[in-house]
């Protein structure tokens, strides 16, 4: 942030882009809304490529393997060949390596590190949020419930605040998000769920301000 004094510890957000695009599309989108929000709220913003536009940050799950569709999840896992496995691993490593570089070069407030992403990046948020739970104070997956109930490490995020958002026109992810939010709330997870009247892509500019508000609230708790 331009207001940074060069010394104070800053909160950090890692943002994961959607499939088929790259970090620049989201940074530049909606008149650079993501950058403006990070500046307004005083966050370091980290937006890695994740090795390739379709790297998926380590998880092979994508449409139609949303929550509640274990058959598709099993099929997609079984279809991962050696090259795909390599891409997934490199994508995951890219996110963590980039974040570690930032942590080494800037005075980050370690208790205020957050993870969010859209679509494929939402799947990555669920995956990396649990696998590297020691980093995150909270996560905010947007329109991408790519989670297999039977194979997800739920205990890793059981006490972690989660802000899950979806667009009412974002089918078929909408059904998966609704089912997943209900499942998590029934089991006592620290989940907030929000739907907005928009399609899969159009929901992003509507929910981003709420994501920052959510992270700010987590910082103050």
N, C-alpha and C positions, 0 to 999 in steps of 0.2 A: 504493500500500500504506500501511496505517496506520503501519507502522514507518518510513516514509520520513522522513529528517531535513530535507527541504526543500532539500537542496543536492546530495546524491550523485547521480551519473548512474545511471539505472535501465535495465534491459533492457525491451524492449517486444514485445508480441505483438499482432498484428492477427488478429482472428477473423472469418471470413466465414460468415454464416448460410446455411441451406438455402432452397430455393425455396418460395414460398408462405407463408413465415413472416417474421419480422423478427429484429432483433438481440435483442429482449427475450425471445423464446422461449428462446434458448440461454443468455442471461445468467441467467434465472430457473429454468431447467430443473434437475432433480435437486437440489433444495434449494440452488440457486445454486452448483453445483459449480464452474463456470468461474471465478466471482468468488472463491470460496474458495481455489482452486488458485493464482490469480494473487496473492492476498494471502499465501498460505503461502510461495510461492517468490519473492516480491518483484518482480513484474512490473507495469509499466503495461499495462493491458488496453484495447485499442481495438476496438470492435465496431460498425462502420458499417452503416447500412441498405443502402447501395449504390443509392441513388436510389429504388428500388421493390422490393417483395417478390420480383419476378421479373426484376430487372435483370441478373443473371448476371455482373456485374463485367467485362463486355467481351467475353465469349466466347458465341457462339450455340449451342454444343454442349450437349446434354442427352440424356437417355435417348431412344432406344437407342444414341446415338452414343458408345459407350465405345471404348476402345482395341481395335483389331482389327476395327472396323466402319466402314471408310472410306466405304462407300456411304451410310450414314445421316448421317455427318458432311457429305458433299458435298450431300446433300439439304437438310440444315438450313441450311447456308450459303446455298444457292440461294434458300431461302424467306425470307431476311431482307429485309424491305421497308424503306422510308425511316423509318417510325415505329419499327420494331424497332431499326434501326441507331442511331437517336437515343437510344433507351433504353439500349442497350448502352454507348454512349460516355459517357453521363451517369453510368451505374452505375460504370464504371471510374474516371471523374474523381472521383466522390464518395469512393471509397476513398482515393485518393491525396491529395485535398484535405484530408480529415479527418486523415489521418496527418501531413501537413505542418503542420497547425495544432497538433497535439500536439507535434511536433518543435520547433516555434517556442516553445511555451509551457512545455515541461518539459525538464529536462536529461537527454536520452536517451543511453544508451550506444550509439553508432552502430554499433559492431561486434557488437551483440547485439540485432538486430531480426529478428523471426521472423514468419512468415505461416502460418496454418492455417485450415481451414474444412471444413464437412461438406456432402456431397451437391452441390448447386449451388455451395456455397462451396468444395468441393473442386475443382470445375472452375475456379472463380475463382482458387484457390491455384495450380493448375498454370499458368494463363494469366498472372496478374499476377506469379507467382514468376519466370517466365522473362522477361517483358517489362520488369520493373523489378528485374532481378536485382541491381543495384547496391545496393539497400536491404537485402537479406535475407542473414542468416548461415545460414539453413536454412529449409526449408518442411516442412509436415506435412499433406498432403491426406488427408481421411477419406472413404472410401466414395463415390468419384466420379471414376473414371478417364476423364474427358471430354477425351481427347487424341487427335488425329489424327496418326498416326505420320509421315506424309509432309509435314505442314504445321506441325509443331511445332518451335520453335527449340531443339533439343536442346543445342547448344553453350552456350547461355546458362546451363544448370544442370549442365553436365557435372562441374564441380568442387564443386557445392553439395551439402551433406548433405540427404538427403530421407528422411523417415519416412512411409511409405505404409501406411495401415491399412484393414481391410475386415472386414465381418461375414460369417460363413459362410452366413447366411440372407438376405443382401442380393443377390438375383438381380434383374436380370441384371448388375449392376455387378461381382459377384464374379468372373465369367469374365474380364471386361476387366481387373480389377486383377491377377489371377493372370498373365494373358498379359503385361501391361505390366511387372510386377515381374520376370518371367523375362527379358523383352527387355532391360530396363535392366541387370540384373545381368550378363547375357552381354556387355554392351558396356562394363562397367567403371564404371558410375555409382556414386556414393556413396549407395547406397540401402539402407535397412532396411525390411523388410516384415513386418507383423504381421496375423494374422487372429484374430478372437475369435468365440466361439460366441454370436452374436446376429444380429438382423435389422438392416435398414438404419438405423433410428432407435435401436434398443437398443444398438448398438455404441458410441455416443458416450460415455456415462458410463464404459464399460469402458476406453476407450483414452485419454481425456483425461489421466489421471495419467501415462500413459506418454509422451504428447506433451510434457508439461512436463519429465519426466525427460530426454527426448531433447534438448530445447532447453538444459537445464542442462549436459548433457554437451558440447554444441556450444560453449557458452560457455567451458568449462574447457580446450578443446583449443587 
